Amino acid sequence: MKRAALLSAELRALASPELAVLQQRFFKTGVGQYGEGDVFMGIKVPPLRALAKQHRDADLAAITTLLHSKFHEERLFALLLLMQFYERATEKERGDAFDLYLANTAHINNWDLVDVSAPHIVGRHLTTRPRKVLHRMARSSSLWERRIAIISTFYFIRNNDFDDTLRIAETLFHDEHDLMHKAVGWMLREVGKRDLETEETFLLKHYHSMPRTMLRYAIERFPERRRQQYLKGTA
């Protein structure tokens, strides 16, 4: 039996049909919702992480097969394996992992899949490389590619590198999707945790034209008086 099939069998042993029903509601899998058509097995994240640690030697072929699965948890598991692969890989192999990720964004198609993986693979890989691909993805018709673009910059933020986050945030001001407003606001908040002056300079320039949800997320940790000034337009 091939490696991917063995891994799928181990995942099925962890599945809970009752939990799957709850997950399909939580991740908005109904008609017209952002996760439309996604299928869950019913596995929580901690067991997936624990199983991934037992399979640190999984190769890109097995990872690719799992990433193409119809089951959400198998795709998440594939991304956890890919993150581990990237961690131990040679420079060439890291390039292969990065290319694999970008070639399969159609399968990285819910917010948790993006959020767990984009900073550690895309952001990390682009730390010392040109980042034009992120700015192109920020203009993609795919909601998930746009989310990858902004969430990948979390890796830069953690290294006090904010420029791409702010530029991509500007690109996404007029995004129609609430999930993007939340993601951008979250990244702006993370900038502020490390450099409040940089965040406030950006907000004072743009907060009147930002989506309300984006602003609320960006100022979530501000003192209440300052937060109200932004919300009332008097900052």
C-alpha positions in Angstrom: 0.0 0.0 0.0 1.3 3.4 -0.9 2.4 5.9 1.8 -0.6 8.3 1.2 -3.0 5.4 1.5 -1.5 4.3 4.7 -1.7 7.8 6.1 -5.4 8.1 5.0 -6.1 4.9 6.8 -4.6 6.3 10.0 -6.7 9.4 9.6 -9.9 7.5 9.2 -9.2 5.7 12.5 -9.4 9.1 14.2 -12.6 10.3 12.5 -15.8 11.1 14.3 -19.0 11.4 12.2 -20.7 13.5 15.0 -17.8 16.0 15.0 -17.9 16.1 11.2 -21.4 17.4 11.3 -20.5 20.2 13.6 -17.4 21.1 11.6 -19.3 21.3 8.4 -21.5 23.9 10.0 -18.7 25.8 11.6 -16.7 26.0 8.3 -19.7 27.2 6.3 -19.9 24.4 3.8 -23.5 25.1 2.7 -24.6 26.3 -0.8 -23.3 29.8 -1.4 -21.1 29.9 1.7 -17.3 30.3 1.5 -16.6 26.6 2.2 -19.3 25.3 -0.1 -18.9 21.6 -0.8 -16.1 20.9 1.7 -16.3 17.5 3.3 -15.1 16.8 6.9 -14.1 13.5 8.5 -14.4 14.8 12.1 -10.9 15.1 13.5 -9.7 17.9 15.8 -6.4 19.7 15.1 -4.3 18.3 18.1 -4.5 14.7 16.9 -3.6 15.8 13.4 -0.5 17.6 14.7 0.4 14.6 16.8 0.1 12.2 13.9 2.1 14.5 11.6 5.0 14.4 14.1 5.0 10.6 13.7 5.4 11.0 9.9 8.1 13.6 9.6 9.7 11.7 6.8 6.7 11.9 4.5 7.8 12.8 0.9 6.3 15.3 -1.5 4.5 12.6 -3.5 2.5 11.5 -0.5 1.9 15.1 0.6 0.6 16.0 -2.8 -1.8 13.1 -2.9 -3.3 14.0 0.5 -3.5 17.7 -0.5 -5.7 16.7 -3.4 -8.1 14.8 -1.1 -11.8 15.8 -0.9 -11.5 15.6 2.9 -10.6 18.8 4.7 -8.6 17.1 7.4 -6.5 15.2 4.9 -5.6 18.5 3.2 -4.8 20.1 6.6 -2.7 17.1 7.5 -0.9 17.4 4.1 -0.1 21.0 5.0 1.3 20.1 8.4 3.5 17.5 6.7 4.6 20.0 4.2 5.6 22.5 6.9 7.7 19.7 8.5 9.2 18.8 5.2 10.2 22.5 4.6 11.8 22.7 8.1 14.2 19.8 7.4 14.7 20.3 3.6 17.7 21.4 1.6 17.4 24.7 -0.3 16.4 23.0 -3.5 13.8 20.9 -1.6 12.4 24.0 0.0 12.0 25.5 -3.4 10.1 22.4 -4.5 7.8 22.7 -1.4 7.1 26.3 -2.1 6.3 25.6 -5.7 4.1 22.7 -4.7 2.2 25.1 -2.3 1.6 27.7 -5.0 0.6 25.2 -7.6 -2.1 23.8 -5.3 -3.8 26.9 -3.9 -7.1 25.5 -5.2 -6.9 22.9 -2.5 -5.8 25.3 0.2 -9.4 26.5 0.3 -10.5 27.4 3.8 -9.3 29.9 6.3 -7.7 27.4 8.7 -5.8 25.8 5.9 -4.3 29.1 4.9 -3.7 30.4 8.4 -1.8 27.4 9.6 0.5 27.1 6.6 1.0 30.3 4.6 3.4 32.1 7.0 5.6 29.0 7.6 5.9 28.1 3.9 5.2 31.1 1.7 6.2 33.8 4.1 9.3 32.0 5.3 10.4 31.2 1.8 10.0 34.8 0.6 11.9 36.4 3.5 15.1 36.8 1.5 13.5 36.6 -2.0 11.4 38.9 -4.2 7.8 39.1 -3.1 6.0 40.1 -6.3 4.0 36.9 -6.2 2.3 38.0 -3.0 1.2 41.3 -4.5 -0.1 39.4 -7.6 -2.0 37.0 -5.4 -3.5 39.9 -3.5 -5.3 40.8 -6.7 -6.4 37.3 -7.5 -10.0 36.4 -8.1 -9.5 33.5 -5.6 -10.5 34.4 -2.0 -8.0 32.0 -0.7 -5.1 33.3 -2.8 -5.9 36.8 -1.5 -5.9 35.4 2.0 -2.6 33.6 1.4 -1.1 36.9 0.3 -1.8 38.8 3.5 -1.4 36.0 6.0 2.0 35.0 4.5 3.2 38.4 5.7 2.8 37.3 9.3 6.2 35.8 9.0 7.7 39.1 8.0 5.8 40.9 10.8 7.4 38.6 13.3 10.7 39.8 12.1 9.7 43.5 12.3 9.3 43.8 8.5 6.0 45.6 7.8 6.2 47.1 4.4 4.6 44.3 2.4 1.8 43.9 5.0 0.9 47.5 4.7 1.0 47.6 0.9 -1.1 44.4 0.6 -3.5 45.8 3.1 -4.0 48.9 0.9 -4.7 46.6 -2.1 -7.4 44.7 -0.1 -9.3 47.7 1.3 -12.1 47.2 -1.2 -12.2 43.4 -1.0 -15.9 42.4 -0.8 -15.4 39.4 1.5 -15.7 39.7 5.3 -13.0 37.0 5.7 -10.5 39.3 4.1 -11.5 42.3 6.2 -10.8 40.1 9.3 -7.5 38.8 8.0 -6.2 42.3 7.1 -7.3 43.7 10.4 -5.6 40.9 12.2 -2.3 41.5 10.4 -2.5 45.2 11.1 -3.1 44.4 14.8 0.0 42.2 14.7 2.0 45.1 13.3 0.8 47.2 16.2 1.9 44.7 18.8 5.4 45.2 17.6 5.3 48.8 16.4 2.3 50.8 17.5 3.5 53.9 15.9 3.7 52.2 12.5 0.2 50.8 12.8 -1.3 54.2 14.0 0.4 56.1 11.2 -1.2 53.7 8.7 -4.6 53.8 10.4 -4.7 57.6 10.6 -4.2 57.8 6.9 -6.8 55.2 6.0 -9.2 54.4 8.8 -12.0 56.6 7.4 -12.1 54.5 4.2 -11.4 51.0 5.7 -14.2 48.5 6.0 -15.6 48.6 9.5 -14.7 45.0 10.4 -11.1 45.5 9.3 -10.8 48.6 11.5 -12.4 46.8 14.5 -9.9 43.9 14.2 -7.0 46.3 13.8 -7.8 48.3 16.9 -9.1 45.4 19.1 -6.3 45.8 21.7 -6.2 49.6 21.8 -7.2 51.3 25.1 -11.0 51.8 25.1 -10.8 55.6 24.8 -8.5 55.4 21.8 -10.6 52.6 20.2 -13.7 54.7 20.5 -12.0 57.7 18.8 -11.3 55.5 15.8 -14.8 54.1 15.7 -16.4 57.6 16.0 -14.1 59.0 13.4 -12.3 61.5 15.8 -8.9 59.8 16.0 
